Amino acid sequence: MAATVLRIGTRKSAMALAQTEEIARRLAAAVPGIDVEIVKFETTGDADQTSKLLAHGGKGGAFVAEIRQAVVAGQLHAAMHSLKDMPGNEDTPGLVIGATLSRDPPGDVLVLRPGVSAQDIRRSRGHGFKIGTNAVRRAAYARRLFPEIEVIHYRGAADTRVRKLDNSELQRLPGGGAVGPADALIMARSGLERVGLADRIAYEFSIREMLPAVGQGIVAVECAAQDWETRRILSSIDDPASHRCAQAEREVLWVLNGHCNSPVAGFSVIEGTQMSLTASVLDEAGAMIIEVSRSGPANRPRELGRAVGLELLAKGAAAIIERSRPP
């Protein structure tokens, strides 16, 4: 009996490959005779680690678009994405999320260069320290937590960022020049764990301190909507709770029509038959935050996400998002 071949596209970073290999392992355990072929892509966001992501059409254009196009063209059966990299304010006709893996730890953490402690940064309110991130959400929360800290533009794959931190390398800027070196980085715990750098975590922010990005910690597998055989195969590794949380959180993005420069956060949990969802919109300086929490039936995630998004709009979120929109 011939093996079923499934071609999955992925970015070629260490973290993306680790995530895709996990998908392959789960498929091999769930589907007898399957042969998963991993196809590596160097996306524009990987090739250019200097420019801001906006120059490439945000995270979607930088990390997702090229692999999606290969699925649409029939060159791939599926594509692996970190869910937080998938734009939530636009549809991709013809594609669906066929599976989401069980959620990894969703929170953000602090990674420090040698000689710096989290207590030093806290005691000084960040004064005299430079913290690196490319995410406007993380930058906004960092400025709330450490009001005197300097936030610097910082790009690269997870292992690359840690290497640059340890080597006190400067981060080149899109318009020329450089900033840094950084004293600390804000990163996703799940990403560090994937690339074997969990031992570098110096401090883990609580969900209350730093609400995660929508979908953070969730690996998604996208495929063609009409490819029923691939959808059937992917359904064997789908985690229903993770999928529902993804739907609720991404519905908030859809309602807000947030763009890649919008500091929007969202996180949901399921307990029994109930789901709770908290989402926030912050200005980039971290001076203003609008936050909404609601609960509802776990089997109606999009309805809950829509209600939270609409309440955020009613409280003035649209004005914050519009101010952060690039000219």
Secondary structure, 3 states (H helix, E strand, C coil): CCCEEEEEEEECCHHHHHHHHHHHHHHHHHCCCEEEEEEEECCHHHHCCCCCHHHHCHHHHHHHHHHHHHHHCCCCCEEEEEHHHCCCCCCCCCEEEEEECCCCCCCEEEEECCCCCHHHHHHCCCCCCEEEECCHHHHHHHHHHCCCCEEEECCCCHHHHHHHHHCCCCEECCCCCEECCCCEEEEEHHHHHHCCCHHHEEEECCCCCCCCCCCCCCEEEEEECCCHHHHHHHHCCCCHHHHHHHHHHHHHHHHHCCCCCCCEEEEEEEECCEEEEEEEEECCCCCCEEEEEEEEECCCHHHHHHHHHHHHHHCCHHHHHHHHCCC
